[in-house]
Amino acid sequence: MDFDNAEHYVEFLVNTRVDSYMIEFREEVCDGSTSTLRMVSIVDQLSDGLSAVYTFFEPLGGQSYGTFNVLWQIEFAQTLGLAYVYLGYWIQTCRKMSYKTRFQPSELLSHGKWTRADQNSLC
């Protein structure tokens, strides 16, 4: 991570020209009396889809929060009648981003041009 300050945070996540959502994912205790924050996702709503801005969570063994979040965004986009979900940056050598490659069909924006990506080109 870089060393942003409060002003950078506000510019990046709050002062946007689109509708943004900050969604908390919580796990409730069986009786509903308390809940534990598991993940936070910041999503922008564009005219044609949702854009995943930032997601953060505390990694727990055996959990797939990134995958769960993408599935939730797909369902939310469908509920809003939007055609696309933009998963944001993907760095091929970053293991933490590898879950994004499991969602097909997908396209990559490179040098200003969208191209269809197949599973082999993402590995």
C-alpha positions as CSV (number, residue, x, y, z in Angstrom):
1,M,0.0,0.0,0.0
2,D,1.1,3.6,-0.5
3,F,1.0,6.2,2.3
4,D,-2.1,8.2,1.6
5,N,-3.5,10.7,4.0
6,A,-7.1,11.6,4.8
7,E,-7.3,14.1,1.9
8,H,-6.2,11.4,-0.6
9,Y,-8.7,9.0,0.8
10,V,-11.6,11.5,0.4
11,E,-10.5,12.3,-3.2
12,F,-10.2,8.6,-4.1
13,L,-13.3,7.2,-2.5
14,V,-15.7,10.0,-1.6
15,N,-15.5,12.9,-4.0
16,T,-16.5,11.1,-7.2
17,R,-18.8,12.1,-10.0
18,V,-20.8,8.9,-9.9
19,D,-23.0,7.2,-7.3
20,S,-20.9,5.2,-5.0
21,Y,-21.8,2.5,-2.5
22,M,-19.9,1.4,0.6
23,I,-21.2,-2.0,1.4
24,E,-20.5,-3.8,4.7
25,F,-20.7,-7.6,4.8
26,R,-21.3,-8.9,8.3
27,E,-21.7,-12.3,9.8
28,E,-24.4,-12.4,12.4
29,V,-24.5,-14.5,15.6
30,C,-27.3,-17.1,15.4
31,D,-29.5,-15.1,17.8
32,G,-29.0,-11.9,15.8
33,S,-27.7,-9.9,18.8
34,T,-24.3,-9.1,17.4
35,S,-22.5,-9.2,14.1
36,T,-18.8,-9.3,13.0
37,L,-17.6,-7.1,10.1
38,R,-16.1,-9.5,7.5
39,M,-15.6,-7.3,4.4
40,V,-16.1,-3.8,3.0
41,S,-16.6,-3.1,-0.7
42,I,-16.7,0.2,-2.4
43,V,-18.5,0.1,-5.7
44,D,-19.3,2.9,-8.2
45,Q,-22.5,2.8,-10.3
46,L,-21.9,3.7,-13.9
47,S,-24.4,4.1,-16.7
48,D,-23.8,0.5,-18.0
49,G,-22.5,-1.3,-15.0
50,L,-20.8,-1.5,-11.6
51,S,-17.2,-0.7,-11.1
52,A,-15.3,-2.4,-8.2
53,V,-13.3,0.4,-6.7
54,Y,-11.9,-1.1,-3.6
55,T,-12.5,-4.1,-1.3
56,F,-10.8,-4.9,2.0
57,F,-11.1,-7.7,4.5
58,E,-9.1,-9.5,7.0
59,P,-8.0,-12.8,5.4
60,L,-9.3,-15.9,7.2
61,G,-8.2,-19.4,6.2
62,G,-10.6,-21.2,3.9
63,Q,-12.5,-18.0,3.0
64,S,-13.0,-16.6,-0.5
65,Y,-14.1,-13.0,0.2
66,G,-12.9,-11.7,-3.2
67,T,-14.9,-14.3,-5.1
68,F,-18.0,-13.8,-2.9
69,N,-17.7,-10.1,-3.5
70,V,-17.6,-10.4,-7.3
71,L,-20.6,-12.8,-7.2
72,W,-22.5,-10.3,-5.0
73,Q,-21.6,-7.5,-7.5
74,I,-22.9,-9.5,-10.4
75,E,-26.2,-10.1,-8.6
76,F,-26.5,-6.4,-7.6
77,A,-25.8,-5.3,-11.2
78,Q,-28.5,-7.6,-12.4
79,T,-30.9,-6.2,-9.8
80,L,-30.2,-2.7,-11.0
81,G,-30.6,-3.7,-14.7
82,L,-26.9,-3.1,-15.5
83,A,-25.1,-5.2,-18.1
84,Y,-21.5,-5.1,-16.8
85,V,-19.3,-5.5,-13.8
86,Y,-15.9,-3.9,-14.0
87,L,-13.4,-5.7,-11.7
88,G,-10.8,-3.0,-11.8
89,Y,-7.1,-3.4,-12.0
90,W,-5.7,-6.9,-12.5
91,I,-2.0,-7.6,-12.2
92,Q,-1.0,-10.9,-13.6
93,T,1.8,-11.5,-11.2
94,C,-0.2,-10.6,-8.1
95,R,-1.5,-13.8,-6.4
96,K,-4.1,-11.8,-4.4
97,M,-5.8,-10.8,-7.7
98,S,-5.9,-14.2,-9.3
99,Y,-9.5,-14.8,-8.3
100,K,-10.6,-12.3,-11.0
101,T,-9.5,-14.7,-13.7
102,R,-12.2,-17.2,-12.8
103,F,-14.9,-14.9,-14.1
104,Q,-15.6,-15.5,-17.7
105,P,-16.3,-14.2,-20.3
106,S,-14.0,-11.3,-19.5
107,E,-12.3,-8.5,-21.4
108,L,-9.0,-6.6,-20.8
109,L,-8.5,-2.9,-21.5
110,S,-5.0,-2.5,-22.8
111,H,-3.6,0.5,-24.7
112,G,-7.2,2.0,-24.9
113,K,-8.7,-1.1,-26.5
114,W,-11.0,-3.8,-25.1
115,T,-10.1,-7.3,-26.1
116,R,-11.7,-10.6,-25.1
117,A,-9.5,-12.6,-22.8
118,D,-9.6,-16.3,-22.7
119,Q,-8.5,-18.4,-19.7
120,N,-5.1,-19.2,-21.2
121,S,-4.2,-15.5,-21.7
122,L,-5.0,-14.8,-18.1
123,C,-2.7,-17.5,-16.6
